[in-house]
Amino acid sequence: MTRRDLIKVSAATAATAVVYPHSTLAASVPAATPAPEIMPLTLKVNGKTEQLEV
């Protein structure tokens, strides 16, 4: 992506927010979802095994 492409996309996004403010407001409200379960995870780093819970 070039700088010009980035500027074009940014301008289009800003214009959409100005024209349709209610759609951007709805997107900013987080959805109510339950917290994910804790999952055990085993990593091997530099030959050592590390136990994690994510």
N, CA, C and O atoms as a Tripos MOL2 file, in Angstrom:
@<TRIPOS>MOLECULE
protein
  216   215    54     0     0
PROTEIN
NO_CHARGES

@<TRIPOS>ATOM
      1 N           0.8500   -1.1680    0.0000 N.3       1 MET1
      2 CA          0.0000    0.0000    0.0000 C.3       1 MET1
      3 C           0.8990    1.2350    0.0000 C.2       1 MET1
      4 O           1.8190    1.3460    0.8110 O.2       1 MET1
      5 N           0.6270    2.1430   -0.9010 N.am      2 THR2
      6 CA          1.4170    3.3660   -0.9850 C.3       2 THR2
      7 C           0.8310    4.4320   -0.0720 C.2       2 THR2
      8 O          -0.2700    4.2780    0.4550 O.2       2 THR2
      9 N           1.5710    5.5000    0.1060 N.am      3 ARG3
     10 CA          1.0740    6.6070    0.9350 C.3       3 ARG3
     11 C          -0.1800    7.2150    0.3270 C.2       3 ARG3
     12 O          -1.1080    7.5890    1.0440 O.2       3 ARG3
     13 N          -0.2040    7.3120   -0.9950 N.am      4 ARG4
     14 CA         -1.3900    7.8750   -1.6540 C.3       4 ARG4
     15 C          -2.6130    7.0000   -1.4160 C.2       4 ARG4
     16 O          -3.7050    7.5130   -1.1720 O.2       4 ARG4
     17 N          -2.4370    5.6890   -1.4850 N.am      5 ASP5
     18 CA         -3.5460    4.7750   -1.2110 C.3       5 ASP5
     19 C          -4.0290    4.9390    0.2240 C.2       5 ASP5
     20 O          -5.2320    4.9380    0.4840 O.2       5 ASP5
     21 N          -3.0870    5.0800    1.1550 N.am      6 LEU6
     22 CA         -3.4480    5.2500    2.5600 C.3       6 LEU6
     23 C          -4.2480    6.5320    2.7610 C.2       6 LEU6
     24 O          -5.2340    6.5430    3.4990 O.2       6 LEU6
     25 N          -3.8270    7.6070    2.1100 N.am      7 ILE7
     26 CA         -4.5470    8.8780    2.2280 C.3       7 ILE7
     27 C          -5.9430    8.7580    1.6260 C.2       7 ILE7
     28 O          -6.9030    9.2770    2.1950 O.2       7 ILE7
     29 N          -6.0730    8.0830    0.4850 N.am      8 LYS8
     30 CA         -7.3820    7.9020   -0.1430 C.3       8 LYS8
     31 C          -8.3230    7.1090    0.7640 C.2       8 LYS8
     32 O          -9.4880    7.4720    0.9240 O.2       8 LYS8
     33 N          -7.8180    6.0320    1.3520 N.am      9 VAL9
     34 CA         -8.6400    5.2000    2.2310 C.3       9 VAL9
     35 C          -9.0340    5.9820    3.4790 C.2       9 VAL9
     36 O         -10.1740    5.8950    3.9330 O.2       9 VAL9
     37 N          -8.0970    6.7460    4.0350 N.am     10 SER10
     38 CA         -8.3880    7.5460    5.2230 C.3      10 SER10
     39 C          -9.4440    8.5960    4.9250 C.2      10 SER10
     40 O         -10.3480    8.8130    5.7320 O.2      10 SER10
     41 N          -9.3410    9.2490    3.7780 N.am     11 ALA11
     42 CA        -10.3200   10.2630    3.3980 C.3      11 ALA11
     43 C         -11.6960    9.6430    3.1950 C.2      11 ALA11
     44 O         -12.7010   10.2220    3.6070 O.2      11 ALA11
     45 N         -11.7530    8.4840    2.5720 N.am     12 ALA12
     46 CA        -13.0370    7.8160    2.3580 C.3      12 ALA12
     47 C         -13.6610    7.4020    3.6820 C.2      12 ALA12
     48 O         -14.8740    7.5100    3.8570 O.2      12 ALA12
     49 N         -12.8480    6.9340    4.6080 N.am     13 THR13
     50 CA        -13.3540    6.5380    5.9260 C.3      13 THR13
     51 C         -13.8800    7.7450    6.6850 C.2      13 THR13
     52 O         -14.9400    7.6710    7.3060 O.2      13 THR13
     53 N         -13.1550    8.8530    6.6430 N.am     14 ALA14
     54 CA        -13.5880   10.0680    7.3290 C.3      14 ALA14
     55 C         -14.8770   10.6040    6.7130 C.2      14 ALA14
     56 O         -15.7650   11.0590    7.4340 O.2      14 ALA14
     57 N         -14.9870   10.5550    5.3870 N.am     15 ALA15
     58 CA        -16.1950   11.0300    4.7190 C.3      15 ALA15
     59 C         -17.3930   10.1710    5.0930 C.2      15 ALA15
     60 O         -18.4940   10.6920    5.2700 O.2      15 ALA15
     61 N         -17.1980    8.8860    5.2150 N.am     16 THR16
     62 CA        -18.2840    7.9890    5.6130 C.3      16 THR16
     63 C         -18.7440    8.3070    7.0270 C.2      16 THR16
     64 O         -19.9420    8.2720    7.3070 O.2      16 THR16
     65 N         -17.8180    8.6150    7.9170 N.am     17 ALA17
     66 CA        -18.1720    8.9420    9.2960 C.3      17 ALA17
     67 C         -18.9660   10.2410    9.3630 C.2      17 ALA17
     68 O         -19.8380   10.3850   10.2190 O.2      17 ALA17
     69 N         -18.6770   11.1890    8.4710 N.am     18 VAL18
     70 CA        -19.4050   12.4590    8.4570 C.3      18 VAL18
     71 C         -20.7940   12.2720    7.8670 C.2      18 VAL18
     72 O         -21.7630   12.8240    8.3890 O.2      18 VAL18
     73 N         -20.9070   11.5060    6.7920 N.am     19 VAL19
     74 CA        -22.1880   11.3210    6.1050 C.3      19 VAL19
     75 C         -23.1130   10.4010    6.8880 C.2      19 VAL19
     76 O         -24.3170   10.6510    6.9570 O.2      19 VAL19
     77 N         -22.5670    9.3370    7.4830 N.am     20 TYR20
     78 CA        -23.3670    8.3620    8.2130 C.3      20 TYR20
     79 C         -22.8860    8.2530    9.6600 C.2      20 TYR20
     80 O         -22.2940    7.2360   10.0240 O.2      20 TYR20
     81 N         -23.1220    9.2690   10.4960 N.am     21 PRO21
     82 CA        -22.5930    9.2130   11.8710 C.3      21 PRO21
     83 C         -23.2370    8.1200   12.7130 C.2      21 PRO21
     84 O         -22.5960    7.5950   13.6230 O.2      21 PRO21
     85 N         -24.4930    7.7630   12.4300 N.am     22 HIS22
     86 CA        -25.1460    6.7310   13.2410 C.3      22 HIS22
     87 C         -24.5250    5.3570   13.0190 C.2      22 HIS22
     88 O         -24.5130    4.5350   13.9360 O.2      22 HIS22
     89 N         -24.0070    5.0910   11.8210 N.am     23 SER23
     90 CA        -23.3930    3.7860   11.5670 C.3      23 SER23
     91 C         -22.0530    3.6580   12.2830 C.2      23 SER23
     92 O         -21.6990    2.5670   12.7290 O.2      23 SER23
     93 N         -21.2990    4.7570   12.4010 N.am     24 THR24
     94 CA        -20.0180    4.6900   13.1130 C.3      24 THR24
     95 C         -20.2440    4.6120   14.6080 C.2      24 THR24
     96 O         -19.4450    4.0030   15.3190 O.2      24 THR24
     97 N         -21.3100    5.2130   15.0980 N.am     25 LEU25
     98 CA        -21.6150    5.1460   16.5230 C.3      25 LEU25
     99 C         -21.9870    3.7250   16.9160 C.2      25 LEU25
    100 O         -21.5630    3.2390   17.9650 O.2      25 LEU25
    101 N         -22.7710    3.0600   16.0900 N.am     26 ALA26
    102 CA        -23.1690    1.6910   16.3990 C.3      26 ALA26
    103 C         -21.9710    0.7550   16.3870 C.2      26 ALA26
    104 O         -21.9240   -0.2000   17.1620 O.2      26 ALA26
    105 N         -21.0190    1.0140   15.5320 N.am     27 ALA27
    106 CA        -19.8390    0.1550   15.4660 C.3      27 ALA27
    107 C         -18.9210    0.3510   16.6650 C.2      27 ALA27
    108 O         -18.1430   -0.5440   16.9950 O.2      27 ALA27
    109 N         -19.0000    1.5120   17.3260 N.am     28 SER28
    110 CA        -18.1040    1.7770   18.4460 C.3      28 SER28
    111 C         -18.6120    1.1760   19.7530 C.2      28 SER28
    112 O         -17.8590    1.1080   20.7250 O.2      28 SER28
    113 N         -19.8610    0.7410   19.8000 N.am     29 VAL29
    114 CA        -20.4140    0.1290   21.0070 C.3      29 VAL29
    115 C         -19.9920   -1.3370   21.0380 C.2      29 VAL29
    116 O         -20.3160   -2.0870   20.1170 O.2      29 VAL29
    117 N         -19.2770   -1.7570   22.0750 N.am     30 PRO30
    118 CA        -18.8250   -3.1540   22.1090 C.3      30 PRO30
    119 C         -19.9900   -4.1220   22.3210 C.2      30 PRO30
    120 O         -20.9480   -3.8170   23.0320 O.2      30 PRO30
    121 N         -19.8920   -5.2590   21.7100 N.am     31 ALA31
    122 CA        -20.9150   -6.2880   21.8600 C.3      31 ALA31
    123 C         -20.7440   -6.9720   23.2150 C.2      31 ALA31
    124 O         -19.6220   -7.1860   23.6740 O.2      31 ALA31
    125 N         -21.8430   -7.3060   23.8360 N.am     32 ALA32
    126 CA        -21.7980   -7.9890   25.1270 C.3      32 ALA32
    127 C         -21.5730   -9.4770   24.8890 C.2      32 ALA32
    128 O         -22.4780  -10.1830   24.4450 O.2      32 ALA32
    129 N         -20.3890   -9.9410   25.1770 N.am     33 THR33
    130 CA        -20.0600  -11.3510   25.0100 C.3      33 THR33
    131 C         -19.4430  -11.8690   26.2920 C.2      33 THR33
    132 O         -18.7590  -11.1250   26.9960 O.2      33 THR33
    133 N         -19.6700  -13.1160   26.6020 N.am     34 PRO34
    134 CA        -19.0560  -13.6730   27.8090 C.3      34 PRO34
    135 C         -17.5450  -13.7980   27.6360 C.2      34 PRO34
    136 O         -17.0390  -13.9110   26.5190 O.2      34 PRO34
    137 N         -16.8520  -13.7760   28.7390 N.am     35 ALA35
    138 CA        -15.3970  -13.9230   28.7020 C.3      35 ALA35
    139 C         -15.0370  -15.3290   28.2300 C.2      35 ALA35
    140 O         -15.7370  -16.2870   28.5580 O.2      35 ALA35
    141 N         -13.9700  -15.4630   27.4750 N.am     36 PRO36
    142 CA        -13.5680  -16.7910   27.0070 C.3      36 PRO36
    143 C         -13.0200  -17.6330   28.1550 C.2      36 PRO36
    144 O         -12.5670  -17.1080   29.1730 O.2      36 PRO36
    145 N         -13.0700  -18.9220   27.9710 N.am     37 GLU37
    146 CA        -12.5370  -19.8290   28.9870 C.3      37 GLU37
    147 C         -11.0160  -19.7590   28.9910 C.2      37 GLU37
    148 O         -10.3990  -19.4710   27.9660 O.2      37 GLU37
    149 N         -10.4170  -20.0210   30.1410 N.am     38 ILE38
    150 CA         -8.9630  -20.0610   30.2460 C.3      38 ILE38
    151 C          -8.4830  -21.3800   29.6650 C.2      38 ILE38
    152 O          -8.9600  -22.4520   30.0380 O.2      38 ILE38
    153 N          -7.5290  -21.2830   28.7460 N.am     39 MET39
    154 CA         -7.0150  -22.4640   28.0670 C.3      39 MET39
    155 C          -5.5500  -22.6670   28.4360 C.2      39 MET39
    156 O          -4.7730  -21.7130   28.4170 O.2      39 MET39
    157 N          -5.1630  -23.8980   28.7740 N.am     40 PRO40
    158 CA         -3.7480  -24.1600   29.0390 C.3      40 PRO40
    159 C          -2.9570  -24.1610   27.7290 C.2      40 PRO40
    160 O          -3.4510  -24.6040   26.6910 O.2      40 PRO40
    161 N          -1.7320  -23.6630   27.7950 N.am     41 LEU41
    162 CA         -0.8940  -23.5640   26.6130 C.3      41 LEU41
    163 C           0.5280  -23.9310   27.0010 C.2      41 LEU41
    164 O           1.0340  -23.4650   28.0220 O.2      41 LEU41
    165 N           1.1690  -24.7540   26.2040 N.am     42 THR42
    166 CA          2.5510  -25.1510   26.4470 C.3      42 THR42
    167 C           3.4230  -24.6090   25.3260 C.2      42 THR42
    168 O           3.1850  -24.8880   24.1500 O.2      42 THR42
    169 N           4.4400  -23.8280   25.7020 N.am     43 LEU43
    170 CA          5.3820  -23.2840   24.7330 C.3      43 LEU43
    171 C           6.7580  -23.8710   24.9810 C.2      43 LEU43
    172 O           7.1340  -24.1520   26.1190 O.2      43 LEU43
    173 N           7.4930  -24.0500   23.9170 N.am     44 LYS44
    174 CA          8.8710  -24.5000   24.0480 C.3      44 LYS44
    175 C           9.7570  -23.3520   23.5720 C.2      44 LYS44
    176 O           9.8030  -23.0470   22.3800 O.2      44 LYS44
    177 N          10.4650  -22.7140   24.5180 N.am     45 VAL45
    178 CA         11.2910  -21.5560   24.2280 C.3      45 VAL45
    179 C          12.7290  -21.8750   24.5870 C.2      45 VAL45
    180 O          13.0300  -22.1780   25.7410 O.2      45 VAL45
    181 N          13.6120  -21.8100   23.6140 N.am     46 ASN46
    182 CA         15.0350  -22.0920   23.8190 C.3      46 ASN46
    183 C          15.2550  -23.4380   24.4990 C.2      46 ASN46
    184 O          16.1300  -23.5690   25.3550 O.2      46 ASN46
    185 N          14.4680  -24.4320   24.1200 N.am     47 GLY47
    186 CA         14.6250  -25.7720   24.6710 C.3      47 GLY47
    187 C          13.9360  -25.9840   26.0020 C.2      47 GLY47
    188 O          13.9320  -27.1060   26.5100 O.2      47 GLY47
    189 N          13.3480  -24.9420   26.5910 N.am     48 LYS48
    190 CA         12.6460  -25.0630   27.8740 C.3      48 LYS48
    191 C          11.1430  -25.0480   27.6320 C.2      48 LYS48
    192 O          10.6490  -24.2900   26.7970 O.2      48 LYS48
    193 N          10.4240  -25.8850   28.3640 N.am     49 THR49
    194 CA          8.9760  -25.9400   28.2520 C.3      49 THR49
    195 C           8.3570  -24.9780   29.2580 C.2      49 THR49
    196 O           8.6700  -25.0170   30.4480 O.2      49 THR49
    197 N           7.4720  -24.1140   28.7620 N.am     50 GLU50
    198 CA          6.7900  -23.1320   29.6040 C.3      50 GLU50
    199 C           5.2930  -23.4160   29.5700 C.2      50 GLU50
    200 O           4.7120  -23.5470   28.4920 O.2      50 GLU50
    201 N           4.6670  -23.5120   30.7360 N.am     51 GLN51
    202 CA          3.2270  -23.7190   30.8580 C.3      51 GLN51
    203 C           2.5540  -22.3620   31.0710 C.2      51 GLN51
    204 O           2.9470  -21.6020   31.9560 O.2      51 GLN51
    205 N           1.5470  -22.0620   30.2620 N.am     52 LEU52
    206 CA          0.8040  -20.8120   30.3760 C.3      52 LEU52
    207 C          -0.6860  -21.1010   30.3890 C.2      52 LEU52
    208 O          -1.1310  -22.1640   29.9560 O.2      52 LEU52
    209 N          -1.4430  -20.1460   30.8880 N.am     53 GLU53
    210 CA         -2.9040  -20.1900   30.7840 C.3      53 GLU53
    211 C          -3.3350  -18.9170   30.0840 C.2      53 GLU53
    212 O          -3.0400  -17.8110   30.5380 O.2      53 GLU53
    213 N          -4.0320  -19.0830   28.9780 N.am     54 VAL54
    214 CA         -4.4420  -17.9310   28.1770 C.3      54 VAL54
    215 C          -5.9440  -17.8730   28.1380 C.2      54 VAL54
    216 O          -6.5110  -16.9760   27.5140 O.2      54 VAL54
@<TRIPOS>BOND
     1     1     2 1
     2     2     3 1
     3     3     4 2
     4     3     5 am
     5     5     6 1
     6     6     7 1
     7     7     8 2
     8     7     9 am
     9     9    10 1
    10    10    11 1
    11    11    12 2
    12    11    13 am
    13    13    14 1
    14    14    15 1
    15    15    16 2
    16    15    17 am
    17    17    18 1
    18    18    19 1
    19    19    20 2
    20    19    21 am
    21    21    22 1
    22    22    23 1
    23    23    24 2
    24    23    25 am
    25    25    26 1
    26    26    27 1
    27    27    28 2
    28    27    29 am
    29    29    30 1
    30    30    31 1
    31    31    32 2
    32    31    33 am
    33    33    34 1
    34    34    35 1
    35    35    36 2
    36    35    37 am
    37    37    38 1
    38    38    39 1
    39    39    40 2
    40    39    41 am
    41    41    42 1
    42    42    43 1
    43    43    44 2
    44    43    45 am
    45    45    46 1
    46    46    47 1
    47    47    48 2
    48    47    49 am
    49    49    50 1
    50    50    51 1
    51    51    52 2
    52    51    53 am
    53    53    54 1
    54    54    55 1
    55    55    56 2
    56    55    57 am
    57    57    58 1
    58    58    59 1
    59    59    60 2
    60    59    61 am
    61    61    62 1
    62    62    63 1
    63    63    64 2
    64    63    65 am
    65    65    66 1
    66    66    67 1
    67    67    68 2
    68    67    69 am
    69    69    70 1
    70    70    71 1
    71    71    72 2
    72    71    73 am
    73    73    74 1
    74    74    75 1
    75    75    76 2
    76    75    77 am
    77    77    78 1
    78    78    79 1
    79    79    80 2
    80    79    81 am
    81    81    82 1
    82    82    83 1
    83    83    84 2
    84    83    85 am
    85    85    86 1
    86    86    87 1
    87    87    88 2
    88    87    89 am
    89    89    90 1
    90    90    91 1
    91    91    92 2
    92    91    93 am
    93    93    94 1
    94    94    95 1
    95    95    96 2
    96    95    97 am
    97    97    98 1
    98    98    99 1
    99    99   100 2
   100    99   101 am
   101   101   102 1
   102   102   103 1
   103   103   104 2
   104   103   105 am
   105   105   106 1
   106   106   107 1
   107   107   108 2
   108   107   109 am
   109   109   110 1
   110   110   111 1
   111   111   112 2
   112   111   113 am
   113   113   114 1
   114   114   115 1
   115   115   116 2
   116   115   117 am
   117   117   118 1
   118   118   119 1
   119   119   120 2
   120   119   121 am
   121   121   122 1
   122   122   123 1
   123   123   124 2
   124   123   125 am
   125   125   126 1
   126   126   127 1
   127   127   128 2
   128   127   129 am
   129   129   130 1
   130   130   131 1
   131   131   132 2
   132   131   133 am
   133   133   134 1
   134   134   135 1
   135   135   136 2
   136   135   137 am
   137   137   138 1
   138   138   139 1
   139   139   140 2
   140   139   141 am
   141   141   142 1
   142   142   143 1
   143   143   144 2
   144   143   145 am
   145   145   146 1
   146   146   147 1
   147   147   148 2
   148   147   149 am
   149   149   150 1
   150   150   151 1
   151   151   152 2
   152   151   153 am
   153   153   154 1
   154   154   155 1
   155   155   156 2
   156   155   157 am
   157   157   158 1
   158   158   159 1
   159   159   160 2
   160   159   161 am
   161   161   162 1
   162   162   163 1
   163   163   164 2
   164   163   165 am
   165   165   166 1
   166   166   167 1
   167   167   168 2
   168   167   169 am
   169   169   170 1
   170   170   171 1
   171   171   172 2
   172   171   173 am
   173   173   174 1
   174   174   175 1
   175   175   176 2
   176   175   177 am
   177   177   178 1
   178   178   179 1
   179   179   180 2
   180   179   181 am
   181   181   182 1
   182   182   183 1
   183   183   184 2
   184   183   185 am
   185   185   186 1
   186   186   187 1
   187   187   188 2
   188   187   189 am
   189   189   190 1
   190   190   191 1
   191   191   192 2
   192   191   193 am
   193   193   194 1
   194   194   195 1
   195   195   196 2
   196   195   197 am
   197   197   198 1
   198   198   199 1
   199   199   200 2
   200   199   201 am
   201   201   202 1
   202   202   203 1
   203   203   204 2
   204   203   205 am
   205   205   206 1
   206   206   207 1
   207   207   208 2
   208   207   209 am
   209   209   210 1
   210   210   211 1
   211   211   212 2
   212   211   213 am
   213   213   214 1
   214   214   215 1
   215   215   216 2
@<TRIPOS>SUBSTRUCTURE
     1 MET1         2 RESIDUE 1 A MET
     2 THR2         6 RESIDUE 1 A THR
     3 ARG3        10 RESIDUE 1 A ARG
     4 ARG4        14 RESIDUE 1 A ARG
     5 ASP5        18 RESIDUE 1 A ASP
     6 LEU6        22 RESIDUE 1 A LEU
     7 ILE7        26 RESIDUE 1 A ILE
     8 LYS8        30 RESIDUE 1 A LYS
     9 VAL9        34 RESIDUE 1 A VAL
    10 SER10       38 RESIDUE 1 A SER
    11 ALA11       42 RESIDUE 1 A ALA
    12 ALA12       46 RESIDUE 1 A ALA
    13 THR13       50 RESIDUE 1 A THR
    14 ALA14       54 RESIDUE 1 A ALA
    15 ALA15       58 RESIDUE 1 A ALA
    16 THR16       62 RESIDUE 1 A THR
    17 ALA17       66 RESIDUE 1 A ALA
    18 VAL18       70 RESIDUE 1 A VAL
    19 VAL19       74 RESIDUE 1 A VAL
    20 TYR20       78 RESIDUE 1 A TYR
    21 PRO21       82 RESIDUE 1 A PRO
    22 HIS22       86 RESIDUE 1 A HIS
    23 SER23       90 RESIDUE 1 A SER
    24 THR24       94 RESIDUE 1 A THR
    25 LEU25       98 RESIDUE 1 A LEU
    26 ALA26      102 RESIDUE 1 A ALA
    27 ALA27      106 RESIDUE 1 A ALA
    28 SER28      110 RESIDUE 1 A SER
    29 VAL29      114 RESIDUE 1 A VAL
    30 PRO30      118 RESIDUE 1 A PRO
    31 ALA31      122 RESIDUE 1 A ALA
    32 ALA32      126 RESIDUE 1 A ALA
    33 THR33      130 RESIDUE 1 A THR
    34 PRO34      134 RESIDUE 1 A PRO
    35 ALA35      138 RESIDUE 1 A ALA
    36 PRO36      142 RESIDUE 1 A PRO
    37 GLU37      146 RESIDUE 1 A GLU
    38 ILE38      150 RESIDUE 1 A ILE
    39 MET39      154 RESIDUE 1 A MET
    40 PRO40      158 RESIDUE 1 A PRO
    41 LEU41      162 RESIDUE 1 A LEU
    42 THR42      166 RESIDUE 1 A THR
    43 LEU43      170 RESIDUE 1 A LEU
    44 LYS44      174 RESIDUE 1 A LYS
    45 VAL45      178 RESIDUE 1 A VAL
    46 ASN46      182 RESIDUE 1 A ASN
    47 GLY47      186 RESIDUE 1 A GLY
    48 LYS48      190 RESIDUE 1 A LYS
    49 THR49      194 RESIDUE 1 A THR
    50 GLU50      198 RESIDUE 1 A GLU
    51 GLN51      202 RESIDUE 1 A GLN
    52 LEU52      206 RESIDUE 1 A LEU
    53 GLU53      210 RESIDUE 1 A GLU
    54 VAL54      214 RESIDUE 1 A VAL
